[in-house]
């Protein structure tokens, strides 16, 4: 739960390719301050960052490019083919990510932001859901998610299957979320659903204050 009663922290997560980015955009348009965990994950892996140095010690210096930056594809090839190595990477990176998330929550709290959306693909794995008052998960059928990722990321169907195998099932998200947004139809319908959930959340917290 958020330490500050005046700031509601809402977690946003879900399956890869389900449409979380679109939902996040709708919440931003609805007045939610956004914390993007993917951007934080990139920040902690910038050249010279302690987290990147720990990762290089663990997985070998060949995960670095000649300029000292992270070769993301090389690291992905290592960890998505071996669940134990993925666990190792998570154990290294999650404490750094968590620290940055807490810093941003504190910043928005100090700025009197009423609603904060924590956009985090690995919300549960990193235990960042502990900081959230509510959790929203976006899900979709495996067929739809596969088609979207093929168009978006330019990776193979086999790589997508490996990615899916390392993630939680739809049942898990249903059982651990306050809201589920299913995205198996049009983008327009997804935006409508997201807007409806955003308004429900604001109404709930406004009613609590009344």
C-alpha positions in Angstrom: 0.0 0.0 0.0 1.1 3.6 -0.6 2.5 5.3 2.5 0.7 8.5 1.6 -3.1 8.4 2.0 -3.5 11.4 -0.4 -1.8 9.5 -3.3 -3.3 6.4 -4.9 -0.7 4.2 -6.5 -2.3 1.9 -9.2 -0.3 -0.9 -10.6 -0.6 -1.7 -14.3 0.7 -5.1 -15.6 -0.3 -7.9 -17.9 0.7 -10.3 -20.6 3.2 -9.4 -23.2 1.4 -8.2 -26.3 -1.9 -7.7 -24.5 -2.0 -3.9 -25.1 -0.7 -2.4 -21.8 0.9 0.5 -23.6 -2.4 1.7 -25.0 -4.1 1.4 -21.6 -1.2 3.4 -20.0 -1.8 6.2 -22.6 -5.5 6.3 -21.7 -4.7 6.6 -18.0 -2.1 9.4 -18.7 -4.8 11.3 -20.6 -7.2 10.8 -17.7 -4.8 12.7 -15.4 -2.7 9.9 -13.9 1.0 10.5 -13.3 3.0 7.7 -14.9 5.9 5.7 -13.6 7.3 3.6 -16.4 9.2 0.6 -15.1 10.6 -0.3 -18.5 12.3 3.2 -18.6 13.7 2.6 -15.2 15.0 -0.8 -16.2 16.9 0.9 -19.1 18.2 3.6 -16.8 19.7 1.2 -14.3 21.5 -0.6 -17.2 23.2 2.5 -18.6 27.0 2.4 -19.2 28.8 2.5 -15.9 25.7 1.9 -13.7 26.3 -0.5 -10.8 23.5 -2.8 -11.9 25.0 -3.2 -15.3 28.4 -3.9 -13.8 26.8 -6.6 -11.6 25.1 -8.1 -14.6 28.4 -8.2 -16.6 30.1 -9.9 -13.7 27.4 -12.5 -13.6 26.8 -13.2 -17.3 30.2 -12.2 -18.8 31.6 -9.1 -20.3 30.4 -10.2 -23.8 26.9 -8.8 -22.9 28.5 -5.4 -23.3 29.1 -3.6 -26.6 32.5 -2.1 -27.3 31.3 1.3 -25.9 30.3 -0.2 -22.6 26.6 -0.2 -23.3 24.4 -3.2 -22.8 23.8 -5.5 -25.8 20.2 -6.2 -24.9 19.6 -8.9 -27.5 22.7 -10.8 -26.3 21.5 -10.7 -22.7 17.9 -11.6 -23.8 19.2 -14.6 -25.7 21.0 -15.8 -22.5 18.2 -15.3 -20.0 15.1 -16.3 -22.0 16.6 -19.7 -22.8 17.4 -20.5 -19.2 14.9 -19.8 -16.4 17.6 -20.0 -13.8 19.6 -17.3 -15.5 16.5 -15.2 -15.8 16.1 -15.5 -12.0 19.7 -14.4 -11.6 19.1 -11.3 -13.7 15.9 -10.5 -11.8 17.7 -10.9 -8.4 20.4 -8.4 -9.6 18.0 -5.8 -11.2 14.9 -5.8 -9.1 16.4 -4.1 -6.0 17.7 -1.2 -8.3 14.3 -1.0 -10.0 12.4 -1.0 -6.7 14.6 1.8 -5.3 13.9 4.0 -8.4 10.2 3.3 -8.2 10.0 4.3 -4.6 11.9 7.5 -5.3 9.4 8.4 -8.0 6.4 7.6 -5.8 7.8 9.8 -3.1 8.4 12.6 -5.6 4.8 12.4 -6.9 3.5 12.3 -3.3 5.5 15.4 -2.4 4.1 17.1 -5.5 0.5 16.2 -4.3 -0.3 14.1 -7.3 -3.6 12.4 -6.6 -3.3 9.4 -8.9 -0.1 7.5 -9.9 0.0 4.7 -12.4 2.9 2.3 -12.0 3.3 0.7 -15.5 5.4 -2.5 -14.7 5.4 -5.7 -16.9 7.1 -7.5 -14.0 5.0 -5.9 -11.2 4.4 -9.2 -9.3 7.9 -10.7 -10.0 9.6 -7.6 -8.5 7.0 -7.4 -5.7 6.3 -3.8 -6.7 2.6 -4.7 -6.2 3.4 -4.2 -2.5 3.5 -0.4 -3.2 0.1 -0.4 -5.0 -3.4 0.3 -3.7 -5.0 -1.4 -6.7 -3.7 -3.6 -9.6 -5.0 -3.6 -13.1 -3.9 -6.4 -15.5 -4.3 -6.4 -19.3 -4.8 -9.9 -20.9 -5.5 -11.2 -24.4 -5.6 -14.6 -26.2 -2.2 -16.1 -27.1 -3.1 -15.9 -30.8 -3.7 -12.2 -30.7 -0.7 -11.5 -28.5 1.6 -13.5 -30.9 0.3 -11.6 -33.9 0.8 -8.2 -32.2 4.4 -9.1 -31.1 5.3 -10.4 -34.5 4.3 -7.1 -36.0 5.8 -4.9 -33.2 9.1 -6.5 -32.3 10.2 -8.4 -35.4 11.2 -11.5 -33.5 10.4 -15.1 -34.4 7.4 -17.2 -33.3 9.9 -19.4 -31.4 11.3 -16.4 -29.5 7.8 -15.3 -28.7 6.9 -18.8 -27.3 10.0 -18.6 -25.1 9.0 -15.2 -23.8 5.5 -16.4 -23.0 6.8 -19.4 -21.2 8.7 -17.2 -18.7 5.5 -15.2 -17.9 2.5 -15.7 -15.7 -0.7 -17.3 -17.0 -3.9 -15.4 -17.6 -5.4 -17.2 -14.6 -2.6 -15.8 -12.4 -3.4 -12.2 -13.4 -7.1 -12.8 -12.8 -6.5 -14.1 -9.3 -4.1 -11.3 -8.3 -5.7 -8.2 -9.8 -8.5 -5.8 -8.9 -9.4 -5.1 -12.5 -8.9 -7.2 -15.6 -9.0 -5.5 -19.1 -9.3 -8.1 -21.9 -8.1 -7.0 -25.3 -9.2 -9.4 -28.0 -11.1 -6.9 -30.2 -10.4 -3.4 -31.5 -8.1 -0.8 -30.2 -11.1 1.5 -29.9 -12.9 -0.9 -27.6 -9.7 -1.3 -25.5 -9.5 2.5 -25.1 -13.1 2.6 -24.0 -12.6 -0.1 -21.4 -9.4 1.6 -20.1 -11.2 4.9 -19.8 -14.1 3.3 -17.9 -11.6 1.7 -15.4 -9.7 5.0 -15.0 -13.0 6.8 -14.2 -14.1 4.1 -11.8 -10.9 4.4 -9.8 -11.1 8.2 -9.6 -14.7 8.0 -8.5 -13.9 5.5 -5.8 -11.1 7.6 -4.3 -13.1 10.8 -4.7 -16.0 9.1 -2.8 -13.6 8.1 0.0 -12.6 11.7 0.5 -16.2 13.0 0.5 
